[in-house]
């Protein structure tokens, strides 16, 4: 469980920092971002661990990017900037996760 919470913490931290740098600074949006990222991160990692379908990780990551953009857009309006920042934030947290857990590279690729 500690591994899941550590990964979740860093996902929220990295993606939150990317959104902050992109000037998304309203407290209500950031609180929603924390909730959405924690939910998607924990769901994805529990699903992968329980099923062992690690080779689906990239496909599921793209699905999560789209899901997160949908939630952000429904909450705060759809626009290109939000889409680009969502993809960039998720890419950064995914790459950070590969650095944090190097053994995952062998399972994914």
C-alpha positions in Angstrom: 0.0 0.0 0.0 2.9 2.4 0.7 4.1 2.1 -2.9 0.6 3.1 -4.2 0.4 6.1 -1.9 4.0 7.2 -2.7 3.2 7.0 -6.5 -0.1 8.8 -5.9 1.6 11.6 -3.9 4.3 12.2 -6.6 1.7 12.1 -9.4 -0.4 14.7 -7.7 2.7 16.8 -6.9 4.2 16.6 -10.5 0.9 17.2 -12.2 -0.1 19.9 -9.8 3.2 21.7 -10.4 2.7 21.6 -14.2 -0.8 23.1 -13.9 0.5 25.7 -11.5 3.3 26.7 -14.0 0.6 26.9 -16.7 -1.2 29.5 -14.4 -4.1 27.3 -13.2 -4.2 28.7 -9.7 -7.8 28.7 -8.5 -8.1 26.8 -5.3 -11.3 25.0 -6.3 -9.7 23.8 -9.6 -6.5 22.6 -7.8 -8.6 20.8 -5.2 -10.5 19.0 -8.0 -7.2 18.3 -9.8 -5.8 16.6 -6.6 -9.0 14.5 -6.2 -9.1 13.4 -9.9 -5.4 12.6 -10.1 -5.5 10.6 -6.8 -8.5 8.7 -8.1 -7.1 7.9 -11.5 -3.6 7.1 -10.2 -4.8 4.7 -7.5 -7.4 3.1 -9.8 -4.8 2.5 -12.6 -2.2 1.1 -10.3 -4.6 -1.2 -8.4 -6.0 -2.4 -11.8 -2.5 -3.2 -13.2 -1.4 -4.9 -10.0 -4.5 -7.0 -9.6 -4.7 -8.1 -13.3 -1.0 -8.1 -14.2 -1.9 -6.4 -17.6 1.2 -4.1 -17.5 1.5 -4.3 -21.3 -1.7 -2.2 -21.4 -0.2 0.6 -19.4 0.4 3.0 -22.3 -3.1 2.5 -23.7 -4.6 3.0 -20.2 -2.5 6.1 -19.7 -3.9 7.7 -22.8 -7.4 6.8 -21.7 -6.7 8.5 -18.3 -5.4 11.6 -20.1 -8.6 11.8 -22.0 -10.7 11.1 -18.9 -8.9 13.8 -16.9 -9.3 16.3 -19.7 -13.0 15.5 -19.9 -13.4 16.1 -16.1 -11.4 19.3 -16.2 -13.3 20.5 -19.3 -16.7 19.8 -17.7 -15.6 21.6 -14.6 -13.9 24.6 -16.1 -14.6 24.6 -19.9 -12.8 22.9 -22.8 -9.9 24.6 -24.5 -6.6 23.8 -26.3 -4.5 25.1 -23.4 -6.1 22.7 -20.9 -5.8 19.8 -23.3 -2.1 20.5 -23.9 -1.4 21.0 -20.2 -3.3 17.8 -19.3 -1.2 15.8 -21.7 2.1 17.4 -20.6 1.3 17.0 -16.9 0.4 13.3 -17.4 3.5 12.7 -19.5 5.7 14.3 -16.9 4.2 12.2 -14.1 4.5 9.1 -16.2 8.2 9.7 -16.9 8.8 10.6 -13.3 7.1 7.3 -12.3 9.5 5.4 -14.6 12.4 7.1 -12.8 10.9 6.3 -9.4 10.1 2.7 -10.2 12.7 1.6 -12.8 11.5 -2.0 -12.8 8.3 -0.9 -14.4 10.0 -0.3 -17.7 10.6 -4.0 -18.2 6.9 -4.7 -17.5 5.6 -2.0 -19.8 7.9 -2.0 -22.8 
